[in-house]
Amino acid sequence: MKYWLIPIQEDDWNIIKTEKVYGYKKELSDLIKKGDRLIIYVSKYYAKRYGGKIVGILEIVSDWFIGDKPIFTEERVVNKVTLPFRAKVEVLVDGVCDLKMILDNLIFIEDKYQLAKYLRNAPANLKRPIPEVDANKIAECLKQSEL
């Protein structure tokens, strides 16, 4: 089991929780496998409430598949599947953790002054898994909060 940092748009967080599906534009099955965990980070762009925060930890509970129905926000806008590579997920931890509040305690972000480079693409952290020790710190931060 590996932990992966996944940036999303704020509008998709509730969709992921209710549909129990994560989707991306490119295939991720070579990196992220069934049983792996996704640490969900909400990008600051277009965010009103959760921008710059981690909002949950999910477990991948299925193999990857191709989705044929628009369910995510950007897909509904254009009525076309734009995030076809999908996997079913279960929410393990749900909350709000301000990344900047725990930044100094995380080892995966080696250069704290260039935080943005660790928060791009999926998976983020330059396509490297997150160390379990950092995942545990993030989980504790999430558990201490309430939505």
RADABEL-V803976 format. One record per residue. N is the residue number from 1. SS is DSSP state (H for helix, E for strand, L for the rest). OMEGA is omega in degrees with one decimal (NA if undefined). D_CENTER is the distance of its C-alpha to the mean C-alpha in Angstrom with 1 decimal. Layout:
{{N;SS;OMEGA;D_CENTER} {N;SS;OMEGA;D_CENTER}}
//
This chain:
{{1;L;177.6;15.7} {2;L;175.6;13.2} {3;E;-178.8;10.0} {4;E;175.9;7.5} {5;E;-175.3;5.4} {6;E;175.0;3.0} {7;E;177.7;4.8} {8;E;171.0;5.9} {9;L;-175.7;9.5} {10;H;-177.4;10.6} {11;H;-176.6;12.7} {12;H;-177.1;10.2} {13;H;179.8;8.8} {14;H;177.4;12.3} {15;H;178.9;12.6} {16;H;-179.3;9.8} {17;H;-176.6;11.6} {18;H;-179.7;15.0} {19;H;-177.8;14.9} {20;L;-179.2;12.8} {21;E;170.7;11.5} {22;E;179.4;8.6} {23;E;179.0;10.3} {24;E;-176.3;10.6} {25;L;-180.0;13.9} {26;L;179.4;14.7} {27;L;-178.8;15.2} {28;L;-173.1;12.9} {29;L;177.1;15.2} {30;L;179.5;17.0} {31;L;-172.4;14.2} {32;L;-174.4;11.9} {33;L;173.9;14.3} {34;L;-177.5;15.1} {35;L;176.1;14.8} {36;L;-178.0;11.9} {37;E;-179.8;9.1} {38;E;173.8;5.3} {39;E;-170.7;4.6} {40;E;178.6;2.6} {41;E;178.6;5.0} {42;E;177.7;7.4} {43;L;179.0;9.7} {44;L;-177.4;13.3} {45;L;178.6;14.8} {46;L;-179.0;16.2} {47;L;178.4;14.6} {48;L;-172.4;17.3} {49;L;-171.3;16.0} {50;L;-178.2;12.5} {51;L;179.8;12.5} {52;L;-176.8;11.9} {53;E;172.2;10.5} {54;E;-173.0;7.9} {55;E;179.3;8.2} {56;E;173.2;7.6} {57;E;-177.7;7.5} {58;E;172.2;8.0} {59;E;174.5;10.6} {60;E;-175.3;11.4} {61;L;177.5;14.8} {62;L;168.8;16.3} {63;L;177.4;17.1} {64;L;178.7;15.7} {65;E;178.5;17.9} {66;E;177.9;18.8} {67;L;-178.8;18.3} {68;L;-178.2;21.5} {69;L;177.1;20.8} {70;L;178.3;19.1} {71;L;-177.7;16.7} {72;L;-173.3;14.0} {73;H;-177.7;15.5} {74;H;178.0;16.4} {75;H;-179.9;17.9} {76;H;179.4;20.0} {77;H;-177.6;21.3} {78;H;-178.4;22.8} {79;L;-178.2;23.3} {80;L;178.1;22.1} {81;L;177.7;19.3} {82;L;176.9;17.3} {83;L;-170.8;14.1} {84;L;-175.7;16.3} {85;E;-169.5;14.5} {86;E;174.3;13.0} {87;E;175.9;12.6} {88;E;-177.0;13.3} {89;E;171.4;11.1} {90;E;177.5;12.4} {91;E;177.2;11.2} {92;E;179.9;12.5} {93;E;-177.6;12.1} {94;E;-179.7;11.8} {95;E;177.9;12.9} {96;E;179.6;12.7} {97;E;178.2;12.8} {98;E;-176.7;14.0} {99;H;-177.9;12.9} {100;H;-179.4;16.4} {101;H;-177.8;18.1} {102;H;-174.5;17.0} {103;H;-177.5;16.8} {104;H;-178.5;20.3} {105;H;-177.5;19.4} {106;L;-177.6;16.7} {107;L;-177.0;18.2} {108;L;177.0;15.5} {109;L;-173.4;16.1} {110;L;-179.2;19.6} {111;L;-174.8;20.7} {112;H;-179.5;19.8} {113;H;178.2;21.6} {114;H;-176.9;19.4} {115;H;-175.1;16.0} {116;H;-177.9;14.9} {117;H;178.5;15.4} {118;H;-174.5;12.7} {119;L;-177.5;10.1} {120;L;171.7;11.0} {121;L;175.8;10.2} {122;E;-8.6;8.1} {123;L;178.5;8.0} {124;H;-175.4;8.7} {125;H;176.4;11.4} {126;H;179.5;13.9} {127;H;176.9;12.6} {128;L;176.6;13.5} {129;L;177.9;12.1} {130;E;177.6;11.8} {131;L;-178.1;15.2} {132;H;179.2;15.5} {133;H;176.5;17.4} {134;H;178.4;14.6} {135;H;178.6;12.3} {136;H;177.3;15.3} {137;H;178.8;15.8} {138;H;179.0;12.4} {139;H;178.1;13.1} {140;H;178.9;16.5} {141;H;179.2;15.5} {142;H;-178.3;13.5} {143;H;-179.1;16.5} {144;L;-177.7;18.9} {145;L;173.5;17.6} {146;L;177.9;18.3} {147;L;NA;16.8}}
//
